[in-house]
Amino acid sequence: MKIFPAIDIRNGKCVRLIKGNYDEEIIFNEDPYKVAKNFEDIGSEYVHIIDLDGAKDGTSKVKDNLVDIINNTNLKIQVGGGIRTLENAESLLELGVNKIIFGTAALENKSDVLEAIKKFNTQIIVSIDALKGKVKTKGWLEDAGIDVKDLVLELQDNGCKNFIYTDIEKDGTMTHPNFKYISDLREICESELYIAGGISDIDDISKLKKLGINGAILGMSIYTGNIDLNKLINQ
């Protein structure tokens, strides 16, 4: 299973939100590059970066942060938040990002997302953020009125090879994932499936592995020390 330590960037700082609430922000570091470099020093191959301002406003604002990390580490970067068009995706891939995460655009600009999937194949990830099984968009602020499983099946039929599923109700809470729902989702999702939200300890990672999940995105659990990233990666 791939382990993706997460960096959420807001106002240029590394933060975490509780259940996606922009009013419940915890600042963990003023410099996202330092956090990424620490992940690399620990032994991580990957970093998962989300532009929270971009997710909310629709315009990516973390180029300078990305350049610092690309130029000074060997981390494989997947980035999302405010990436709404094929042109946005192309520019970030040209910058040196490894994978692009589309969220809101998968519903509101589907033609560009499908074109990106066709052109860049496995370099495109669709992130499905949901509350009680229903998709949310625009930084989790709006209800899209569509079921997670329906969206997965549609995009999978159109060639999507990578999905992230985030349970908003669990995100930032360390209250353990909803394994029953994830198991049901795994049954219909033939593509790579990464899970975020609520992962609290090593036991959660083991349970996700047993369900056949391809990757885990870790935020609050590693920032608080509930999960020892060094031990997890190097075990």
Contacts in CASP RR format, 6 or more apart in sequence:
PFRMAT RR
TARGET T0000
AUTHOR 0000-0000-0000
METHOD contacts of the structure
MODEL  1
MKIFPAIDIRNGKCVRLIKGNYDEEIIFNEDPYKVAKNFEDIGSEYVHII
DLDGAKDGTSKVKDNLVDIINNTNLKIQVGGGIRTLENAESLLELGVNKI
IFGTAALENKSDVLEAIKKFNTQIIVSIDALKGKVKTKGWLEDAGIDVKD
LVLELQDNGCKNFIYTDIEKDGTMTHPNFKYISDLREICESELYIAGGIS
DIDDISKLKKLGINGAILGMSIYTGNIDLNKLINQ
1 205 0 8 1.000
1 208 0 8 1.000
1 209 0 8 1.000
1 213 0 8 1.000
1 214 0 8 1.000
1 215 0 8 1.000
1 216 0 8 1.000
2 45 0 8 1.000
2 46 0 8 1.000
2 194 0 8 1.000
2 214 0 8 1.000
2 215 0 8 1.000
2 216 0 8 1.000
3 44 0 8 1.000
3 46 0 8 1.000
3 205 0 8 1.000
3 215 0 8 1.000
3 216 0 8 1.000
3 218 0 8 1.000
3 229 0 8 1.000
3 232 0 8 1.000
3 233 0 8 1.000
4 46 0 8 1.000
4 47 0 8 1.000
4 48 0 8 1.000
4 78 0 8 1.000
4 194 0 8 1.000
4 215 0 8 1.000
4 216 0 8 1.000
4 217 0 8 1.000
4 218 0 8 1.000
5 39 0 8 1.000
5 44 0 8 1.000
5 46 0 8 1.000
5 47 0 8 1.000
5 48 0 8 1.000
5 218 0 8 1.000
5 219 0 8 1.000
5 222 0 8 1.000
5 229 0 8 1.000
6 47 0 8 1.000
6 48 0 8 1.000
6 49 0 8 1.000
6 50 0 8 1.000
6 196 0 8 1.000
6 217 0 8 1.000
6 218 0 8 1.000
6 219 0 8 1.000
7 14 0 8 1.000
7 32 0 8 1.000
7 35 0 8 1.000
7 36 0 8 1.000
7 47 0 8 1.000
7 48 0 8 1.000
7 49 0 8 1.000
7 50 0 8 1.000
8 14 0 8 1.000
8 15 0 8 1.000
8 16 0 8 1.000
8 17 0 8 1.000
8 49 0 8 1.000
8 50 0 8 1.000
8 52 0 8 1.000
8 219 0 8 1.000
9 15 0 8 1.000
9 32 0 8 1.000
9 49 0 8 1.000
9 50 0 8 1.000
9 51 0 8 1.000
9 52 0 8 1.000
9 53 0 8 1.000
9 62 0 8 1.000
9 65 0 8 1.000
10 17 0 8 1.000
10 22 0 8 1.000
10 25 0 8 1.000
10 52 0 8 1.000
10 53 0 8 1.000
11 53 0 8 1.000
12 32 0 8 1.000
12 61 0 8 1.000
12 62 0 8 1.000
12 65 0 8 1.000
13 27 0 8 1.000
13 29 0 8 1.000
13 30 0 8 1.000
13 31 0 8 1.000
13 32 0 8 1.000
14 27 0 8 1.000
14 28 0 8 1.000
14 29 0 8 1.000
14 30 0 8 1.000
14 31 0 8 1.000
14 32 0 8 1.000
14 35 0 8 1.000
15 25 0 8 1.000
15 26 0 8 1.000
15 27 0 8 1.000
15 28 0 8 1.000
15 52 0 8 1.000
16 25 0 8 1.000
16 26 0 8 1.000
16 28 0 8 1.000
16 172 0 8 1.000
16 219 0 8 1.000
16 220 0 8 1.000
16 223 0 8 1.000
17 24 0 8 1.000
17 25 0 8 1.000
17 26 0 8 1.000
17 52 0 8 1.000
17 171 0 8 1.000
17 172 0 8 1.000
18 24 0 8 1.000
18 26 0 8 1.000
18 171 0 8 1.000
18 172 0 8 1.000
18 173 0 8 1.000
19 168 0 8 1.000
19 169 0 8 1.000
19 170 0 8 1.000
19 171 0 8 1.000
19 172 0 8 1.000
19 173 0 8 1.000
20 139 0 8 1.000
20 140 0 8 1.000
20 168 0 8 1.000
20 171 0 8 1.000
20 172 0 8 1.000
22 52 0 8 1.000
22 56 0 8 1.000
28 35 0 8 1.000
28 223 0 8 1.000
29 35 0 8 1.000
32 49 0 8 1.000
32 62 0 8 1.000
32 65 0 8 1.000
32 68 0 8 1.000
32 69 0 8 1.000
33 65 0 8 1.000
33 68 0 8 1.000
33 69 0 8 1.000
33 72 0 8 1.000
36 47 0 8 1.000
36 49 0 8 1.000
36 69 0 8 1.000
36 73 0 8 1.000
36 75 0 8 1.000
37 69 0 8 1.000
37 72 0 8 1.000
37 73 0 8 1.000
39 47 0 8 1.000
39 75 0 8 1.000
39 229 0 8 1.000
40 47 0 8 1.000
40 73 0 8 1.000
40 74 0 8 1.000
40 75 0 8 1.000
42 229 0 8 1.000
42 230 0 8 1.000
42 233 0 8 1.000
43 230 0 8 1.000
43 233 0 8 1.000
43 234 0 8 1.000
44 75 0 8 1.000
44 229 0 8 1.000
44 233 0 8 1.000
45 75 0 8 1.000
45 76 0 8 1.000
46 75 0 8 1.000
46 76 0 8 1.000
46 77 0 8 1.000
46 78 0 8 1.000
47 69 0 8 1.000
47 75 0 8 1.000
47 76 0 8 1.000
47 77 0 8 1.000
47 78 0 8 1.000
48 78 0 8 1.000
48 217 0 8 1.000
49 62 0 8 1.000
49 65 0 8 1.000
49 66 0 8 1.000
49 69 0 8 1.000
49 77 0 8 1.000
49 78 0 8 1.000
49 79 0 8 1.000
49 80 0 8 1.000
50 79 0 8 1.000
50 80 0 8 1.000
50 81 0 8 1.000
50 101 0 8 1.000
51 60 0 8 1.000
51 61 0 8 1.000
51 62 0 8 1.000
51 79 0 8 1.000
51 80 0 8 1.000
51 81 0 8 1.000
51 82 0 8 1.000
52 81 0 8 1.000
52 139 0 8 1.000
53 59 0 8 1.000
53 61 0 8 1.000
54 60 0 8 1.000
54 61 0 8 1.000
54 62 0 8 1.000
54 81 0 8 1.000
54 82 0 8 1.000
55 80 0 8 1.000
55 81 0 8 1.000
55 82 0 8 1.000
55 104 0 8 1.000
55 138 0 8 1.000
55 139 0 8 1.000
55 140 0 8 1.000
56 138 0 8 1.000
56 139 0 8 1.000
56 141 0 8 1.000
57 82 0 8 1.000
58 81 0 8 1.000
58 82 0 8 1.000
58 84 0 8 1.000
58 104 0 8 1.000
58 138 0 8 1.000
59 82 0 8 1.000
60 80 0 8 1.000
60 81 0 8 1.000
60 82 0 8 1.000
60 83 0 8 1.000
60 88 0 8 1.000
60 92 0 8 1.000
62 79 0 8 1.000
63 95 0 8 1.000
66 77 0 8 1.000
66 79 0 8 1.000
66 92 0 8 1.000
66 95 0 8 1.000
66 96 0 8 1.000
66 97 0 8 1.000
67 95 0 8 1.000
69 75 0 8 1.000
69 77 0 8 1.000
70 77 0 8 1.000
70 95 0 8 1.000
70 96 0 8 1.000
70 97 0 8 1.000
76 98 0 8 1.000
76 99 0 8 1.000
77 96 0 8 1.000
77 97 0 8 1.000
77 98 0 8 1.000
77 99 0 8 1.000
78 97 0 8 1.000
78 98 0 8 1.000
78 99 0 8 1.000
78 100 0 8 1.000
78 101 0 8 1.000
78 125 0 8 1.000
79 92 0 8 1.000
79 97 0 8 1.000
79 99 0 8 1.000
79 100 0 8 1.000
79 101 0 8 1.000
80 100 0 8 1.000
80 101 0 8 1.000
80 102 0 8 1.000
80 103 0 8 1.000
80 127 0 8 1.000
81 101 0 8 1.000
81 103 0 8 1.000
81 139 0 8 1.000
82 88 0 8 1.000
82 104 0 8 1.000
82 105 0 8 1.000
83 89 0 8 1.000
83 92 0 8 1.000
83 100 0 8 1.000
83 101 0 8 1.000
83 102 0 8 1.000
83 103 0 8 1.000
83 105 0 8 1.000
84 104 0 8 1.000
84 105 0 8 1.000
84 108 0 8 1.000
84 109 0 8 1.000
84 112 0 8 1.000
85 105 0 8 1.000
85 109 0 8 1.000
85 112 0 8 1.000
86 112 0 8 1.000
86 113 0 8 1.000
86 115 0 8 1.000
86 116 0 8 1.000
86 119 0 8 1.000
89 100 0 8 1.000
89 102 0 8 1.000
89 112 0 8 1.000
89 116 0 8 1.000
89 120 0 8 1.000
89 124 0 8 1.000
92 100 0 8 1.000
93 100 0 8 1.000
93 120 0 8 1.000
93 123 0 8 1.000
98 123 0 8 1.000
99 122 0 8 1.000
99 123 0 8 1.000
99 124 0 8 1.000
99 125 0 8 1.000
99 162 0 8 1.000
100 116 0 8 1.000
100 120 0 8 1.000
100 123 0 8 1.000
100 124 0 8 1.000
100 125 0 8 1.000
101 125 0 8 1.000
101 126 0 8 1.000
101 127 0 8 1.000
101 164 0 8 1.000
102 113 0 8 1.000
102 116 0 8 1.000
102 124 0 8 1.000
102 125 0 8 1.000
102 126 0 8 1.000
102 127 0 8 1.000
103 126 0 8 1.000
103 127 0 8 1.000
103 128 0 8 1.000
103 129 0 8 1.000
103 137 0 8 1.000
104 137 0 8 1.000
104 138 0 8 1.000
104 139 0 8 1.000
105 112 0 8 1.000
105 113 0 8 1.000
106 113 0 8 1.000
106 126 0 8 1.000
106 127 0 8 1.000
106 128 0 8 1.000
106 151 0 8 1.000
106 155 0 8 1.000
107 135 0 8 1.000
107 137 0 8 1.000
107 144 0 8 1.000
107 146 0 8 1.000
107 151 0 8 1.000
108 137 0 8 1.000
113 124 0 8 1.000
113 126 0 8 1.000
113 155 0 8 1.000
114 158 0 8 1.000
116 124 0 8 1.000
117 124 0 8 1.000
117 155 0 8 1.000
117 158 0 8 1.000
117 159 0 8 1.000
117 160 0 8 1.000
117 161 0 8 1.000
118 159 0 8 1.000
121 161 0 8 1.000
122 161 0 8 1.000
122 162 0 8 1.000
124 160 0 8 1.000
124 161 0 8 1.000
124 162 0 8 1.000
125 162 0 8 1.000
125 163 0 8 1.000
125 164 0 8 1.000
125 194 0 8 1.000
126 155 0 8 1.000
126 160 0 8 1.000
126 162 0 8 1.000
126 163 0 8 1.000
126 164 0 8 1.000
127 163 0 8 1.000
127 164 0 8 1.000
127 166 0 8 1.000
128 135 0 8 1.000
128 148 0 8 1.000
128 151 0 8 1.000
128 152 0 8 1.000
128 163 0 8 1.000
128 164 0 8 1.000
128 165 0 8 1.000
128 166 0 8 1.000
129 135 0 8 1.000
129 136 0 8 1.000
129 137 0 8 1.000
129 139 0 8 1.000
129 140 0 8 1.000
129 166 0 8 1.000
129 168 0 8 1.000
130 136 0 8 1.000
130 148 0 8 1.000
130 165 0 8 1.000
130 166 0 8 1.000
130 167 0 8 1.000
130 168 0 8 1.000
131 140 0 8 1.000
131 143 0 8 1.000
131 167 0 8 1.000
131 168 0 8 1.000
131 169 0 8 1.000
132 169 0 8 1.000
133 147 0 8 1.000
133 148 0 8 1.000
133 181 0 8 1.000
134 143 0 8 1.000
134 144 0 8 1.000
134 145 0 8 1.000
134 146 0 8 1.000
134 147 0 8 1.000
134 148 0 8 1.000
135 143 0 8 1.000
135 144 0 8 1.000
135 145 0 8 1.000
135 146 0 8 1.000
135 147 0 8 1.000
135 148 0 8 1.000
135 151 0 8 1.000
136 142 0 8 1.000
136 143 0 8 1.000
136 144 0 8 1.000
136 168 0 8 1.000
137 143 0 8 1.000
137 144 0 8 1.000
140 168 0 8 1.000
148 165 0 8 1.000
148 185 0 8 1.000
149 184 0 8 1.000
149 185 0 8 1.000
149 188 0 8 1.000
152 163 0 8 1.000
152 185 0 8 1.000
152 188 0 8 1.000
152 189 0 8 1.000
153 188 0 8 1.000
155 163 0 8 1.000
156 163 0 8 1.000
156 189 0 8 1.000
156 190 0 8 1.000
156 191 0 8 1.000
160 191 0 8 1.000
161 191 0 8 1.000
161 192 0 8 1.000
162 191 0 8 1.000
162 192 0 8 1.000
162 194 0 8 1.000
163 189 0 8 1.000
163 191 0 8 1.000
163 192 0 8 1.000
163 193 0 8 1.000
163 194 0 8 1.000
164 193 0 8 1.000
164 194 0 8 1.000
164 195 0 8 1.000
164 196 0 8 1.000
164 217 0 8 1.000
165 182 0 8 1.000
165 185 0 8 1.000
165 193 0 8 1.000
165 194 0 8 1.000
165 195 0 8 1.000
165 196 0 8 1.000
166 195 0 8 1.000
166 196 0 8 1.000
166 197 0 8 1.000
166 217 0 8 1.000
167 177 0 8 1.000
167 178 0 8 1.000
167 181 0 8 1.000
167 196 0 8 1.000
167 197 0 8 1.000
167 198 0 8 1.000
170 176 0 8 1.000
170 177 0 8 1.000
170 178 0 8 1.000
170 197 0 8 1.000
170 198 0 8 1.000
171 196 0 8 1.000
171 197 0 8 1.000
171 198 0 8 1.000
172 197 0 8 1.000
172 198 0 8 1.000
172 219 0 8 1.000
172 220 0 8 1.000
173 197 0 8 1.000
173 198 0 8 1.000
173 220 0 8 1.000
174 198 0 8 1.000
174 199 0 8 1.000
174 200 0 8 1.000
174 220 0 8 1.000
174 221 0 8 1.000
174 224 0 8 1.000
174 226 0 8 1.000
175 198 0 8 1.000
175 200 0 8 1.000
176 198 0 8 1.000
176 199 0 8 1.000
176 200 0 8 1.000
176 204 0 8 1.000
177 195 0 8 1.000
177 197 0 8 1.000
177 198 0 8 1.000
177 199 0 8 1.000
177 204 0 8 1.000
177 207 0 8 1.000
177 208 0 8 1.000
179 207 0 8 1.000
179 208 0 8 1.000
179 211 0 8 1.000
182 195 0 8 1.000
182 208 0 8 1.000
182 211 0 8 1.000
182 213 0 8 1.000
183 211 0 8 1.000
185 193 0 8 1.000
186 193 0 8 1.000
186 211 0 8 1.000
186 212 0 8 1.000
186 213 0 8 1.000
192 214 0 8 1.000
192 215 0 8 1.000
193 212 0 8 1.000
193 213 0 8 1.000
193 214 0 8 1.000
193 215 0 8 1.000
194 213 0 8 1.000
194 214 0 8 1.000
194 215 0 8 1.000
194 216 0 8 1.000
194 217 0 8 1.000
195 208 0 8 1.000
195 213 0 8 1.000
195 215 0 8 1.000
195 216 0 8 1.000
195 217 0 8 1.000
196 216 0 8 1.000
196 217 0 8 1.000
196 219 0 8 1.000
197 217 0 8 1.000
198 204 0 8 1.000
198 220 0 8 1.000
198 221 0 8 1.000
199 205 0 8 1.000
199 208 0 8 1.000
199 216 0 8 1.000
199 217 0 8 1.000
199 218 0 8 1.000
199 219 0 8 1.000
199 221 0 8 1.000
199 227 0 8 1.000
200 221 0 8 1.000
200 226 0 8 1.000
200 227 0 8 1.000
201 221 0 8 1.000
201 226 0 8 1.000
201 227 0 8 1.000
202 227 0 8 1.000
202 232 0 8 1.000
204 216 0 8 1.000
205 216 0 8 1.000
205 227 0 8 1.000
205 232 0 8 1.000
208 215 0 8 1.000
208 216 0 8 1.000
218 227 0 8 1.000
218 229 0 8 1.000
220 226 0 8 1.000
221 227 0 8 1.000
222 229 0 8 1.000
END
